[in-house]
């Protein structure tokens, strides 16, 4: 659809057309958008959580956005995005992100819109998600054009054009060409803009697409109007009028009438007023008060220039009321300037100054330099006529600054037009030069082909020798890499062995000394009952830790015996494994006065060795219990990342000696920490790291610092829930927090 002229003079904006908001080019949109939104809302509520529901939610978001209900639209689009992500429905994600970006853009939230549309383009470039890439690119180009980011806009629209052309979508290709014309106009490069728009017009006529033909003709007329080529603009609009009956969008005709009236004003055409009235009647019939206000402003300019000032003042007043109600500040500033000029011409300086001051304030707020210059010049003239020369000088300086800025903009546009003309002439000359030299190039090519055939035999022998040498070099590199890999593995194994012996020497000796001391106490004089119970609890705790240490030692030894054999991976419910480990350690947590809380929902399935995962979970929970003081809390939750489940075990305990950002757990584990009751062995973490890596996962750690707790992250490959009901029953429902002690 042709963009409405928001100011009657030359402030014309060429808009992107076509599928920018929910296929606006098709059949004029739904007859009742609210009814369509209500129907889609009911369908979405009743649909199962599949790709069909994601598509319905996307359509609901676009329908709500057409109604201006942006917050509700974004809520529906985010639901569609999350559902599509969970279903791995990439094209649904791209469409949802595109809708979110357009919603933000229509509300003027350009930075948020840019982030979301960049994400849509990045996702759309992945295999299997390219269905919506072209539309995402086109909409990002529209946003960049609105932000005057020429490089981004041009790159995006060119990529969209190539994408549509490659897929044989000529209708979208024509829309991309219309967008390309908009970018060139925004830059002041009118020759290239017309070249792109005429190419879009050629495609539309070739494929008998009335809507795209109307779009292209209207935009060509707008470019001529922007160039002040009023006769060419009027001729183009006359070509457009007979084709409007084939376009279902009723807003196009009054827009064309207004553009024709604007061109006729500059040509002093006798039918100017008739076309203004036709445009007003069309918008009033469509109940479009904002558009009526804009056309009234242009009509009032015409009446003022025709010397019909009372009628002009009435038209300006009515237009200003409509534009203020529609919050159209650009058009309102232009109308206020026109009203001020009319009052001044009528010999009414007081209302003229009031209107000019309001125009200056409004134009300054919205950074409309042209209206700032006009209002400041008007106020300077009024102040000078009233004898206030100091105020007149201040307004004159403000008007001169705005005039300088307008002059710079005009020069930039002129340079852009000259650059466009020069580049187009260069392209024509280059094509002609290529045509003149094509025969010579063909002959040169044939000569080079004969020379290449002569060299082919010699090069073949050299290539075979090079291949043989390359194969030998590859074999040598491969063996060197294998030796280096084995050396690195041996070095790491030796380091682990040394640490293991250190742990055994330190942590296995301590509990044995405790046991020996307790036996000596028992052989001596009888102990008080309270003291005996205290020693017994301490001994029990020491023996439990010794058993855990021995279990880890046996696990490590078994893993070393298995060597490089692959882990026994199968589908495993993380919720079930966490529940088993939590149940096993609940008595320990209760005795220590700690809260052990899990938040897994039951749909967290991974591909890993079940025995290894359960051992890792017991080690992580035991480690958290050991280093958390009484009254603390240990929390276990899970978060899905693409292709991976991340399980986090967080405690509120002693933390690490220094602030540690999230990182992979090193081969040597963590530095020793003084736990409550016993020192930490560290073997459990080393063994857990090895087990996790054998299951193609990772173990990471993070801590804000001493006394602020520690979080371990277990990352394992995600998998689908098994089809077997017996296996699905292993996954419990959502876990609840339990207070121990």
Buried (B, 14 or more C-beta within 10 A) or exposed (E): BBBBBBBBBEBBBBBBBBBBBBEBBEEBBBEEBEEBBEBBBEBBEEBEEEBEBBBBBBBBBBBBBBEEBBEBBBBBBBBBBBBBBEBEBBBBBBBBBBBBBBBBBBBEBBEBBBBBBBBBBBBBBEEEBBBBBBBBBBBBBBBBBBBEBBEBBBBBBBBBBBBBBEBEBBBBBBBBBBBBBBBBBBBBBBBBBBBBBBBBBBBBEEEEBBBBBBBBBBBBBBBBBBBEBBEBBBBBBEEBEEBBEEBEBBBBBBBBBBBBBBBBBBEEBEEBBBBBBBBBBBBBEBEBBBBBBBBBBBBBBBBBBEEBBEBBBBBBEBBBBBBBEBEBBBBBBBBBBBBBBBBBEBEBBEBBBBBBBBBBEBBBEEEBBBBBBBBBBBBBBBBBEEEBEEBBEBBBEBBBBBBEBBEEEEEEBEEBBEBBBEEBEEEEEEEEEEEEEEEEEEEEEEEEEEEEEEEEEEEEEEEEEEEEEEEEEEEEEEEEEEEEEEEEEEEEEEEBEEBBEEBBEEBBEBBEEBBEEBEEEEEEEEEEEEEBEEBEEBBEBBEBBBEBBEBBBEBBEEBEEEEEEEBEBEBBBBBBBBBBBBEBBBEBBBBBBBBBBBBBBBBBBBBBBBEBBBBBBBBBBBBBBBBBBEEBBBBBBBEEEEEBBBBBBBBBBBBBBEEBEEEEBEBBBBEEBEBEEBBBBBBBBBBBBBBBBBBBBBBBBBBBEEEEBBBBBBBBBBBEBBEEEEBBEBBBEEBEEBEBE
